[in-house]
């Protein structure tokens, strides 16, 4: 695995949940009380023995840089290899990329000098704990140019035609067809935006596509090259949650309240690492009531909290009720207020005696720094 280079794209698919990506990139989206989305692909790579990881940025990546730091929580603070943040305009040829191909052109110097045999690429739109070593082994054993990870999963009618790809797979495991944003429902082979490619092959196809002004990797490399390139499939069988709407973001956080889900996502053998903040433990008032909720350190609970996810430094005042909600860092809920099916961004203030109610299928979102 030390000859595998990891590449994480931190800005892909932001249009799907544009409400929470106005001030941050996809990889910086808070999830589960104390994590960011990038923690999961980065921890997957670190736990799989990948010692070189580059994070491709595009815009709104200041909070991402603050979160990642030197990469020490993931044991990627190293003299050789380790974690590297790859901003736009890294060289005279790079800039704000228009697609994955152009993004790879901008970091091709980094890829060439890595000395890696294979390049493993992942996005930040999935919540999953993956052991990547079997995928790398299958890729090399079959002599594939590219190996794409997929999961056999159900596509609801609400996501038909949305931002996702479906694979057709032959009996030998190689990809025979690829449909991009198809209007399909039911159980399908859904591509998880995780792939591994031979480095020399990747350099060749990226240069070829770029010279023809083709910037969409999925359409211009994967879909167009199915017949002439050896593209292998690899099935992921574990728990996964995809972030392709505000509804899916709300649902993924609510699923973390289930013990079985947490055990699948956070096994002791493959921990999920994140930036550590030294804050006081949660403080509970004498009249507080808490049921089935996740709370990060630094919270002050004097009211009632039920089936909710609270991030660091959240305050729920006396007499307030929070149910089926996600409150991000620094949210203040005033006395005698009531929230149900609400998502608050960072530093939101809910004044006293306010009542806000959404639905599980349409949660109410309150923007960063707002006062209600």
N, C-alpha and C positions, 0 to 999 in steps of 0.2 A: 504493500500500500504506500510505501514511501516514494514510489514512482508514479503516484497519482496526484494530479493537481486539482484542487477544488476551486470552482468558480461559482459564486452566489450572486444572482442578479437581484438587487434590492428594490428596484423600482417597477418591475413588471406587474401588470394587471391592476394598477392603481385605479383605473377608471371604473372598476367594478364596485369599489367602496370609496367613492370620491369624497364622501362626507368626512371620513377620518384620515384621509391622505392629503387634505388641503395644506396642513402645516408639517407633515412628516412623510417619509417614504413608506412603502409597503413593509419593508423589513422592520420599521420602527413601531408598527402598530402594537399597542399593549394588549396582552392576552393572559388570562388565567391569574390575575392578581399581581404578578411580579415579573412576568416574562415579556419579551418582545418576539415577534414572529421570526426574526432572523436567528433567535436562539436555537430553534429546532433544526433547520438544515445545518447550522454551524456545529451544533452538538453531535448531529449524526455523522458529520465528517470527522470530527475530533475523536469520537468513540470508535470509529472504523479505522483509525490509524493514519488518516491523511494529515500530513504535517505542513502542507503548503496550501493556503486558502486565500484567494483574492476576492474581495467584495466589490462588485461593479456598482457605482453610484451614478445618479443622473441629476437629481434636484432634491431639495428639502432633506439633505442628508446630515445636517449639523447634529441633530439628536442621535442619529445612528452612530456618528463618530464618537460622541460622548459616551454612548452605551458600550461600544466595542473597545474603546481605548487601545491598549497594546495587544489585546487578545489574551491576557493572562488568565481570566476565568476558564478559558477553553484550552489552556496549556499551549497556546500558540504565540507566546511572547518569546521568540527565539532569535538567535543571531543569524542562523541560516534557515530560510523558509519562513514559517510562521504565518501570521495574519498580515495582509496588506490591503489597505483601502485604495481602490482605483477610481479616482474622481474623473469627470470629464475634463477635457483639455489637458490630459496628462502628457501629451506630446503634440507636435505641430500638425499631426494628421487627425487627431481626435477632437471631439466636441460633443454637443448634445445629440446623441444618436437617435436615428429614426426607426431602428429595429435591432434585433439581436445580432444580425450580421455586422452592422456598423459598430455596435458596441464591442464585438470581438475584434474587429479591425483595430479599434483604438487601444486594445490591450494585448495585441499580438506579440509585441516585443516582450512583455512580461511572460506570456505563455512560452515563447521560444527559449527564453533564458531560464525557465524553470527546471529544465532537464527531465521533465516528466515523460512517461511513455503514453499515458492516457490522461484525458481531461474530463473530470466529472462536474457537470453543470446542474444547478438547481435554482428554482425560484423560491420566493417567500410566501406563497399563497396557500400552503398546506400546513396542517398541524398533524405531525406524525413522528414516531420514533422508529427510525430505519437503521438496520444493519446493512451497510452498503458493501461489505466484503463479498457476499455471495453474488451480487450483481457484477462486481469487477471480475470475479473468477469466471462467471458464465460468459462475459464479454470476451475474455482472452481465450477461453477454451474453444469457443465457436469461431474464433478468428473474425469477429464482426467489426465493421467500421464504426458503427454506432449501436448502442443498446439503449432502448427506451423503457422506462419503468411505467407500468400501468396497474390499475386495479379494476377488477370486475365489480362494478357498482351501479346503483340505480340512478337514472337521470329523471328527476321529476319534470312535470310539464312546465313549471315556472322557469326552469333553466334550459329548456330546449332552445337551441340556436344561440346560446350564450357563449362566453369565452371559454371553450374547452375543445379538446380533440378526441376523436374516437378511433381506435385502431382495429384493423382487420388482421388476424393472425393465422398463419398456416399451421399445419400439423407439426412442422419442424421448429416452430417457435419464432420464425422470422416474420416480419411485418409484410403483409401483402397489400394493405390499403390503409389510407389515413384520411379521415373526414374532419375538416376544420369547421367548428361552429355548426355542426349539423342539427337539423330540426328532428331530433330523435328523442324518444323517451324509453323507459324501461331499463333493464340491465344491459350494460355495454362495457367494452374495454376502454376505460377512460385513462388517457395519458396524464401522468402526474407532474409533468414539467420537470422531470429528473432524467438526465441522460448521461451516458459516458461515451466519449469518442476518442479514437486513436488520434494522438496529437498531430502526426504528419498529415493524416487524412483531413483533420479539422482545418489545418492551415491551408490546405489545397482548396477545399470547397468554399471556405470563407473568402479567399482571394478571388476565386472564380466568380462567385456571386457578386462580390463588391464591384468587380470590373464591369459587370453587366447591369449595375445600378439596381440590384435585387437585395433588399434589406431584411426581408422577412424570413427568418431561419426555418420556421415551421413549413411555410409554403414552398420556398425556393430551394431548400436543401432537403428537408425530411420528406415532404410529400412528393416533390419532383424527382427525388432520387430513389424511390422505393424499388423500382425495377432494376436499376443498375448498381445500387450500393447494397452491401450486406447489412441490413438494419434488423437487429435482434430485439425481441421483446423480453421483458423480465417482469413477472407478476409480484406485486406487493400484497401480502395477505394480512397485514396487521391493521390496527385502527388508524383511520385517517379522517380529517375534517378539512374541507376546502373552503377558502374564503373568496366567494364570488358575488356577494351582496351583503348589505347590512343585516338582512335576515339570517344569513349563514354565519356572520360574525356573532350575532346574538345567540344563535343556536349552539355554536361551538363552545362558547363560554358557559352556557347553561349545562351542556353535557359534562363539563368538568366537575359538576357537583355530584355526579354519579361515581361511586367508588370503583366500579369495574372499569369505567373509562379512564380514571386516573391511574389505575394499576397498569392498564395497557399502554398508556402514554408515558408513564414515569417508572419503568422497571428499574430495580436497584442495579442491575448489570449495565444499564445504559442511561445514566443520569442526564438530565437536561440542565446545562449550565447557563448562568446569566450573571449580569453584573451585581455584585453584592453591595448593598447599602446598609450602613450601620445606623439603625434607628431603634427606638424603644419598642417593646412588644405592644400588641393590641391592649388597650385599656377598656375595661367594661364598667359602666356605671352600675350602681346598686339596683336600679330598676330596669336595666337593659334586658332584652330578650333576643336570642339569636338561634335560628333554626337552619340547618343544612346550608351553610354559606362558607365561602372562601374569603379570607381576609389577610391582607399583607400587613407587615409591621408598620407601626406609626399611626394606626387608626384609633379613633376615640368613639366608642359606641355607648350612647346613653339612651337611645330609643330601641326600636324593634327592627330586626333585619331577618328576612326570610328568603331562602333560595336565591341568593344574590352573590355577586363577585365584587369585592371591594379592593381597590389598589391602595398603595401606600398613602398614608396621611389623610384618609377620608374621615370626616367627622359627621356623625349622625346624632343630632341634638335630642334632648329630652322630649318625649312625646311624639317624635317623628317615626314614620313607618316606611320601610324600604322593602319591596317585595319584587322578586323576579327581575332584578335590575343589575346593571353593570355601572359602577361608579369609578371613574379613573382617578388618578393621583390628584390629591389636593381638593377634591370635591367637598363642599360644605352643605349639609342639609339642615335647614333651620328647624326650630322647635315647632312641633305639631304639624309638620308637613307630611305629605303622603306621596310616595313614588311607586308606580307599578309598571313594569315593562318599559323601563327608561334606560337609555345609555347617555351618561354624561361624560364629556371629554375632560381634559385636565383643567383644574382650577375653576370649576363651575361653582357658583353660589346659588343655592336655592333658599330664598328667604323664608321667614316664618309663615306658617299656615298656608302654604301653597299645596295644590293638589295637581299632579301630573300623571296621566294614565295613557299607556299605549296598549298594544296587543302583541302576543308572541309572534304573529305573522307580520306585524308592522310596529316595531318598537319606536318610541319617541327618542330622537337624538338631539342633544343639546350641545352646541358647539363650544370649543375651547374658550375659556375665559368669560363665558356668558354669565349674566345675573338674571335670575327669574324672580 
